Amino acid sequence: MPVPPLPDPRLGEPYLLTPGPLTTSYAVKQEMLKDWGSWDDDFRTMTKTMRSRLLALIGDGAPDYDCVPIQGSGSYCVEAMLGSFVPRDGKVLILSNGAYGLRAAQTLDYLGRSCHLLDKGDYLPPRGDEVAAVLADDPAITHVLAIHCETSSGILNPVEEIAQATQAAGRKLLIDSMSAFGALPLDPVKLNCAAFVSSANKCIEGVPGFGFVIARKDEIMASKGNSHSLSLDVHAQWATMEKTGQWRFTPPTHVVAAFLKALDLHEAEGGVPARGARYTRNRDVIVQGMRDLGFETLLADRWLSPIIVTFFCPADPNFSFQAFYEAMKKRGFIIYPGKLTVVDSFRIGVIGQMDEHVMRRVVDAARDALKDMKVSSAAPPAAALEERKKLAA
Ligand SMILES: *Cc1c(COP(=O)(O)O)cnc(C)c1O
């Protein structure tokens, strides 16, 4: 596998070991040096190309689906999807095991749409039989929202069994695949998925500024008039793009230009399988290296995504996240705080323009950082391991 072009070392930027914005290639950044007229034919062609190239990533299902880009960050797209596809008298089962599931529930609350929250806490996976049980109990539920990779713990949720349970109960499936699409396979036809969302600055390795909804065409057409919001109306955005080739309001032109380059690099690398393979290798190297230093992962191997990994903070009293963060930053790596409520943790993202060689340097940096801090053991507190036992139960 060819080594992807790494960021230009002359820039001297730290690697972002974060789930996006992430480290992009020099070529992607370079695309942003040119200004584009939003109304101009050249930019309209860019938008059209981008939509069809994203659709191509879902393979055979592409003819039945369409791609609608939406300005803003990923959450704008989640809100657009919920507000557009869930009718005002609809009800959504939210499968939550982290911050993004809870945010989706909060979004529905703002929208005034009913919701049933299945809250599994910080990291336990929602299983197919649980979904089936909730749906059997509550016939008012029209839609199920699954989070593909819950980025707050890094868990890869079992979307196939969730999809099966949803289809068996005759409900519609929506997926937040923000941090997974482009690196993990997602076949909306096989999953019988009405719509899913992702954004520019995750696994496709673009810069932040827009996201996109990929939805069944019949669902888009049926969604006319559902939305609570002018700017987040997927049907209206789609109808205008189909008719004029334009975005309804100022598009993030430079971001789209950069994203097209990111799509070129994605394709040149070998598409979804190759990107997923590089990220998987990144994860395997960091997990093994950190375990060798004595760190422990929150999740058992089966649930570890090739996107971001949560590690427990060491119990050693000399360890502090802030000092560790600074020591890693000094060595060129920006890490990410954890999001667990029970025990302290931190996260290391493995997506973006970096490969296993970079990940080995991350492990070296972590070893040196522990030395700086005079931390003699990276083992987590007993409470962390107790907590983790819940996963096995
Ligand atoms: C990044 C992400 C989002 C969107 O977050 P923004 O900060 O609005 O871009 C939503 N869901 C998941 C699972 C994510 O990883």
The ligand as an SDF file (V2000), in Angstrom:
LIG
                    3D

 15 15  0  0  0  0  0  0  0  0999 V2000
  -18.1390   14.8330   14.6300 C   0  0  0  0  0  0  0  0  0  0  0  0
  -19.4180   14.1490   14.9060 C   0  0  0  0  0  0  0  0  0  0  0  0
  -20.6430   14.8330   14.7990 C   0  0  0  0  0  0  0  0  0  0  0  0
  -20.7640   16.2870   14.4360 C   0  0  0  0  0  0  0  0  0  0  0  0
  -20.0810   17.1290   15.2670 O   0  0  0  0  0  0  0  0  0  0  0  0
  -19.8000   18.6310   14.8440 P   0  0  0  0  0  0  0  0  0  0  0  0
  -18.9510   19.1340   15.9450 O   0  0  0  0  0  0  0  0  0  0  0  0
  -21.0850   19.3220   14.7100 O   0  0  0  0  0  0  0  0  0  0  0  0
  -19.0810   18.5510   13.5080 O   0  0  0  0  0  0  0  0  0  0  0  0
  -21.8030   14.1070   14.9860 C   0  0  0  0  0  0  0  0  0  0  0  0
  -21.7840   12.7950   15.2740 N   0  0  0  0  0  0  0  0  0  0  0  0
  -20.6170   12.1170   15.4010 C   0  0  0  0  0  0  0  0  0  0  0  0
  -20.6800   10.6510   15.7160 C   0  0  0  0  0  0  0  0  0  0  0  0
  -19.4030   12.7740   15.2190 C   0  0  0  0  0  0  0  0  0  0  0  0
  -18.2540   12.0850   15.3350 O   0  0  0  0  0  0  0  0  0  0  0  0
  1  2  1  0
  2  3  1  0
  2 14  2  0
  3  4  1  0
  3 10  2  0
  4  5  1  0
  5  6  1  0
  6  7  2  0
  6  8  1  0
  6  9  1  0
 10 11  1  0
 11 12  2  0
 12 13  1  0
 12 14  1  0
 14 15  1  0
M  END
$$$$
